[in-house]
């Protein structure tokens, strides 16, 4: 089945102008790079996502969030 997809994609790309073919190639290369870069552990992914969050934002989060998750999500009474 993957070969069928590749053949369909190849046929469609051949019909595009050269500049658009270059754009498709760049897109595919970017996808391949993202797959390689995102192959880290879940903790590495989390660190990457939160690394630019300012300390002021972290300080605004409730300190009892894990204990009172139902309160913060659904309005249940705090424990």
DSSP file (Angstrom, degrees, kcal/mol; ACC not computed):
  #  RESIDUE AA STRUCTURE BP1 BP2  ACC     N-H-->O    O-->H-N    N-H-->O    O-->H-N    TCO  KAPPA ALPHA  PHI   PSI    X-CA   Y-CA   Z-CA
    1    1 A X     >        0   0    0      0, 0.0     4,-1.8     0, 0.0     3,-0.4   0.000 360.0 360.0 360.0 -42.1    0.0    0.0    0.0
    2    2 A X  H  >  +     0   0    0      1,-0.2     4,-2.4     2,-0.2     5,-0.2   0.873 360.0  56.7 -57.9 -34.5    2.8    2.6    0.7
    3    3 A X  H  > S+     0   0    0      1,-0.2     4,-2.4     2,-0.2    -1,-0.2   0.890 103.2  54.0 -62.9 -38.4    4.1    2.0   -2.8
    4    4 A X  H  > S+     0   0    0     -3,-0.4     4,-2.3     2,-0.2    -1,-0.2   0.921 109.0  48.4 -61.7 -43.3    0.7    3.0   -4.2
    5    5 A X  H  X S+     0   0    0     -4,-1.8     4,-2.9     1,-0.2     5,-0.2   0.931 110.8  50.8 -61.6 -45.1    0.8    6.2   -2.2
    6    6 A X  H  X S+     0   0    0     -4,-2.4     4,-2.6     1,-0.2    -2,-0.2   0.898 110.8  48.9 -60.8 -41.1    4.3    7.0   -3.5
    7    7 A X  H  X S+     0   0    0     -4,-2.4     4,-2.3     2,-0.2    -1,-0.2   0.911 112.3  47.8 -66.1 -41.9    3.2    6.4   -7.1
    8    8 A X  H  X S+     0   0    0     -4,-2.3     4,-2.2     2,-0.2    -2,-0.2   0.933 113.9  47.2 -63.6 -45.7    0.2    8.6   -6.7
    9    9 A X  H  X S+     0   0    0     -4,-2.9     4,-2.6     1,-0.2    -2,-0.2   0.917 111.2  51.9 -61.8 -43.8    2.2   11.4   -5.1
   10   10 A X  H  X S+     0   0    0     -4,-2.6     4,-2.2    -5,-0.2    -1,-0.2   0.919 109.5  49.1 -59.8 -45.4    4.9   11.1   -7.8
   11   11 A X  H  X S+     0   0    0     -4,-2.3     4,-0.8     1,-0.2    -1,-0.2   0.906 112.7  47.7 -62.0 -42.3    2.4   11.4  -10.6
   12   12 A X  H >< S+     0   0    0     -4,-2.2     3,-0.6     1,-0.2     4,-0.5   0.907 111.4  50.5 -65.8 -41.4    0.8   14.5   -9.0
   13   13 A X  H >< S+     0   0    0     -4,-2.6     3,-1.4     1,-0.2    -2,-0.2   0.875 102.2  60.7 -66.4 -37.3    4.2   16.1   -8.4
   14   14 A X  H 3< S+     0   0    0     -4,-2.2    -1,-0.2     1,-0.3    -2,-0.2   0.800 101.2  55.6 -59.9 -27.7    5.3   15.6  -12.0
   15   15 A X  T << S+     0   0    0     -4,-0.8    -1,-0.3    -3,-0.6    -2,-0.2   0.647  91.9  92.8 -80.0 -14.9    2.3   17.7  -13.1
   16   16 A X  S <  S-     0   0    0     -3,-1.4     5,-0.0    -4,-0.5    -3,-0.0  -0.407  86.9 -99.3 -78.8 153.7    3.4   20.7  -11.0
   17   17 A X     >  -     0   0    0      1,-0.1     4,-2.0    -2,-0.1     3,-0.3  -0.312  40.9-104.1 -63.4 158.2    5.6   23.5  -12.2
   18   18 A X  H  > S+     0   0    0      1,-0.2     4,-2.1     2,-0.2     5,-0.2   0.866 119.5  54.3 -55.9 -42.3    9.3   23.2  -11.2
   19   19 A X  H  > S+     0   0    0      1,-0.2     4,-1.9     2,-0.2    -1,-0.2   0.904 109.5  47.4 -62.2 -41.2    9.1   25.9   -8.5
   20   20 A X  H  > S+     0   0    0     -3,-0.3     4,-2.3     2,-0.2    -1,-0.2   0.846 107.9  56.3 -69.1 -32.3    6.2   24.0   -6.8
   21   21 A X  H  X S+     0   0    0     -4,-2.0     4,-2.3     2,-0.2    -2,-0.2   0.905 106.5  50.7 -63.1 -39.9    8.1   20.8   -7.1
   22   22 A X  H  X S+     0   0    0     -4,-2.1     4,-2.5     2,-0.2    -2,-0.2   0.909 109.1  51.0 -62.4 -41.7   11.0   22.5   -5.2
   23   23 A X  H  X S+     0   0    0     -4,-1.9     4,-2.3     2,-0.2    -2,-0.2   0.898 109.3  50.5 -62.9 -40.3    8.5   23.6   -2.5
   24   24 A X  H  X S+     0   0    0     -4,-2.3     4,-2.5     2,-0.2    -1,-0.2   0.920 110.2  50.3 -63.2 -43.3    7.2   20.0   -2.2
   25   25 A X  H  X S+     0   0    0     -4,-2.3     4,-2.6     1,-0.2    -2,-0.2   0.924 110.7  48.8 -61.2 -44.9   10.7   18.7   -1.8
   26   26 A X  H  X S+     0   0    0     -4,-2.5     4,-2.3     1,-0.2    -1,-0.2   0.899 111.0  51.2 -61.7 -40.2   11.5   21.3    0.9
   27   27 A X  H  X S+     0   0    0     -4,-2.3     4,-2.3     2,-0.2    -2,-0.2   0.926 110.8  47.5 -62.3 -45.5    8.3   20.4    2.7
   28   28 A X  H  X S+     0   0    0     -4,-2.5     4,-2.3     1,-0.2    -2,-0.2   0.908 111.9  50.1 -64.2 -42.1    9.1   16.6    2.6
   29   29 A X  H  X S+     0   0    0     -4,-2.6     4,-2.1     1,-0.2    -1,-0.2   0.892 110.1  50.7 -63.7 -38.4   12.7   17.3    3.9
   30   30 A X  H  X S+     0   0    0     -4,-2.3     4,-2.4     2,-0.2    -2,-0.2   0.903 109.2  51.3 -65.5 -40.7   11.3   19.4    6.7
   31   31 A X  H  X S+     0   0    0     -4,-2.3     4,-2.0     1,-0.2    -2,-0.2   0.923 109.9  49.2 -60.6 -44.2    8.9   16.6    7.7
   32   32 A X  H  X S+     0   0    0     -4,-2.3     4,-1.7     1,-0.2    -1,-0.2   0.893 111.1  49.8 -63.6 -39.6   11.7   14.1    7.7
   33   33 A X  H  X S+     0   0    0     -4,-2.1     4,-2.7     1,-0.2    -1,-0.2   0.903 108.5  52.4 -65.7 -41.9   13.8   16.5    9.9
   34   34 A X  H  X S+     0   0    0     -4,-2.4     4,-2.2     1,-0.2    -1,-0.2   0.889 107.3  52.9 -62.2 -39.1   11.0   17.0   12.4
   35   35 A X  H  < S+     0   0    0     -4,-2.0    -1,-0.2     2,-0.2    -2,-0.2   0.908 111.8  45.3 -62.4 -41.4   10.5   13.2   12.7
   36   36 A X  H >< S+     0   0    0     -4,-1.7     3,-1.2     1,-0.2    -2,-0.2   0.922 114.7  47.6 -68.2 -43.7   14.2   12.8   13.6
   37   37 A X  H 3< S+     0   0    0     -4,-2.7     3,-0.5     1,-0.3    -2,-0.2   0.826 108.9  53.9 -68.1 -31.6   14.2   15.8   16.0
   38   38 A X  T 3< S+     0   0    0     -4,-2.2    -1,-0.3     1,-0.2    -2,-0.2   0.196  78.2  98.1 -91.2  19.2   11.1   14.6   17.8
   39   39 A X    <   +     0   0    0     -3,-1.2    -1,-0.2    -5,-0.1    -2,-0.1   0.273  59.5 109.8 -90.2  14.2   12.4   11.2   18.6
   40   40 A X  S    S-     0   0    0     -3,-0.5    -2,-0.0     1,-0.2    -3,-0.0  -0.095  79.5 -76.2 -77.4-178.4   13.4   12.1   22.1
   41   41 A X     >  -     0   0    0      1,-0.1     4,-2.1     4,-0.0    -1,-0.2  -0.268  43.9-106.0 -73.0 166.4   11.9   11.0   25.3
   42   42 A X  H  > S+     0   0    0      1,-0.2     4,-2.4     2,-0.2     5,-0.2   0.864 122.1  54.9 -61.5 -35.8    8.6   12.5   26.5
   43   43 A X  H  > S+     0   0    0      2,-0.2     4,-2.4     1,-0.2    -1,-0.2   0.875 106.6  50.1 -67.7 -36.8   10.5   14.4   29.2
   44   44 A X  H  > S+     0   0    0      2,-0.2     4,-2.2     1,-0.2    -1,-0.2   0.893 110.5  50.6 -65.7 -39.4   12.7   16.0   26.5
   45   45 A X  H  X S+     0   0    0     -4,-2.1     4,-2.0     2,-0.2    -2,-0.2   0.920 110.9  48.2 -63.4 -44.0    9.7   16.9   24.5
   46   46 A X  H  X S+     0   0    0     -4,-2.4     4,-2.4     1,-0.2    -2,-0.2   0.928 110.4  51.3 -63.4 -45.1    8.0   18.5   27.6
   47   47 A X  H  X S+     0   0    0     -4,-2.4     4,-1.1     1,-0.2    -1,-0.2   0.905 110.0  50.4 -58.0 -41.7   11.2   20.5   28.4
   48   48 A X  H  < S+     0   0    0     -4,-2.2     4,-0.3     1,-0.2    -1,-0.2   0.891 111.9  47.4 -64.1 -39.9   11.4   21.7   24.8
   49   49 A X  H  < S+     0   0    0     -4,-2.0     3,-0.4     1,-0.2    -2,-0.2   0.900 119.9  36.3 -69.0 -41.7    7.7   22.9   24.9
   50   50 A X  H >< S+     0   0    0     -4,-2.4     3,-1.7     1,-0.2    -1,-0.2   0.458  87.2  97.5 -94.8  -0.8    8.0   24.7   28.3
   51   51 A X  T 3< S+     0   0    0     -4,-1.1    -1,-0.2     1,-0.3    -2,-0.1   0.793  86.7  45.9 -62.1 -28.4   11.5   26.1   28.0
   52   52 A X  T 3  S+     0   0    0     -3,-0.4     2,-0.5    -4,-0.3    -1,-0.3   0.364  81.5 115.3 -97.6   5.8   10.3   29.6   26.9
   53   53 A X    <   -     0   0    0     -3,-1.7     5,-0.1     1,-0.1    -3,-0.0  -0.645  69.9-122.5 -76.9 123.3    7.5   30.0   29.5
   54   54 A X    >>  -     0   0    0     -2,-0.5     4,-1.4     1,-0.1     3,-0.9  -0.262  14.9-117.8 -65.5 153.3    8.4   32.9   31.7
   55   55 A X  H 3> S+     0   0    0      1,-0.2     4,-2.4     2,-0.2     5,-0.2   0.825 112.3  65.4 -58.8 -33.0    8.7   32.3   35.5
   56   56 A X  H 3> S+     0   0    0      1,-0.2     4,-0.8     2,-0.2    -1,-0.2   0.869 100.7  50.1 -59.6 -36.2    5.8   34.8   36.0
   57   57 A X  H X> S+     0   0    0     -3,-0.9     3,-0.7     1,-0.2     4,-0.6   0.923 109.8  49.4 -68.3 -43.8    3.5   32.4   34.3
   58   58 A X  H >< S+     0   0    0     -4,-1.4     3,-1.0     1,-0.2    -2,-0.2   0.874 106.6  57.0 -62.6 -36.4    4.6   29.4   36.4
   59   59 A X  H 3< S+     0   0    0     -4,-2.4    -1,-0.2     1,-0.2    -2,-0.2   0.744 100.7  58.2 -67.8 -22.5    4.1   31.5   39.5
   60   60 A X  H << S+     0   0    0     -4,-0.8    -1,-0.2    -3,-0.7    -2,-0.2   0.636  84.7  99.4 -81.5 -14.4    0.5   32.1   38.6
   61   61 A X  S << S-     0   0    0     -3,-1.0     2,-0.1    -4,-0.6    -3,-0.0  -0.449  87.5-100.2 -73.1 145.8   -0.4   28.4   38.5
   62   62 A X    >   -     0   0    0      1,-0.1     3,-1.0    -2,-0.1     4,-0.1  -0.429  21.2-145.3 -66.7 137.3   -2.1   26.9   41.6
   63   63 A X  T 3  S+     0   0    0      1,-0.2     3,-0.3    -2,-0.1    -1,-0.1   0.708  99.6  50.9 -75.6 -20.2    0.3   25.1   43.8
   64   64 A X  T 3> S+     0   0    0      1,-0.2     4,-2.8     2,-0.1    -1,-0.2   0.001  73.1 124.4-104.4  28.5   -2.4   22.5   44.7
   65   65 A X  T <4 S+     0   0    0     -3,-1.0     7,-0.2     1,-0.2    -1,-0.2   0.853  73.1  46.3 -59.2 -39.7   -3.3   21.8   41.1
   66   66 A X  T >4 S+     0   0    0     -3,-0.3     3,-0.6     1,-0.2    -1,-0.2   0.866 116.1  45.5 -73.3 -34.0   -2.7   18.0   41.3
   67   67 A X  T 34 S+     0   0    0      1,-0.2     3,-0.2    -4,-0.1    -2,-0.2   0.880 124.5  32.0 -73.9 -38.5   -4.6   17.7   44.6
   68   68 A X  T >X S+     0   0    0     -4,-2.8     4,-2.1     1,-0.2     3,-0.6  -0.121  74.0 132.2-112.9  35.6   -7.6   19.9   43.5
   69   69 A X  H <> S+     0   0    0     -3,-0.6     4,-2.3     1,-0.3     5,-0.3   0.870  73.9  54.3 -56.3 -38.9   -7.7   19.1   39.8
   70   70 A X  H 3>>S+     0   0    0     -3,-0.2     4,-2.4     1,-0.2     6,-1.4   0.852 107.4  51.5 -65.4 -33.3  -11.4   18.5   39.9
   71   71 A X  H <>5S+     0   0    0     -3,-0.6     4,-1.6     4,-0.3    -2,-0.2   0.944 113.5  42.8 -65.9 -47.4  -11.9   21.9   41.5
   72   72 A X  H  <5S+     0   0    0     -4,-2.1    -2,-0.2    -7,-0.2    -1,-0.2   0.807 124.4  35.4 -73.1 -29.4   -9.9   23.7   38.8
   73   73 A X  H  <5S+     0   0    0     -4,-2.3    -2,-0.2    -5,-0.2    -3,-0.2   0.872 137.2  13.0 -88.6 -40.9  -11.4   21.8   35.9
   74   74 A X  H  <5S-     0   0    0     -4,-2.4    -3,-0.2    -5,-0.3    -2,-0.2   0.454  97.6-110.1-121.8  -3.6  -15.0   21.3   37.0
   75   75 A X     << +     0   0    0     -4,-1.6    -4,-0.3    -5,-0.6    -3,-0.1   0.646  59.3 158.0  82.3  14.1  -15.6   23.6   40.0
   76   76 A X        -     0   0    0     -6,-1.4    -1,-0.2     1,-0.1     3,-0.1  -0.279  54.3 -81.6 -65.2 158.2  -15.8   20.8   42.6
   77   77 A X        -     0   0    0      1,-0.1    -1,-0.1     2,-0.1    -6,-0.1  -0.305  52.0-104.9 -60.4 145.5  -15.2   21.7   46.2
   78   78 A X              0   0    0      1,-0.1    -1,-0.1    -3,-0.1   -10,-0.1  -0.371 360.0 360.0 -68.3 152.0  -11.5   21.9   47.2
   79   79 A X              0   0    0     -3,-0.1    -1,-0.1    -2,-0.1    -2,-0.1   0.412 360.0 360.0 -89.5 360.0  -10.0   19.1   49.3
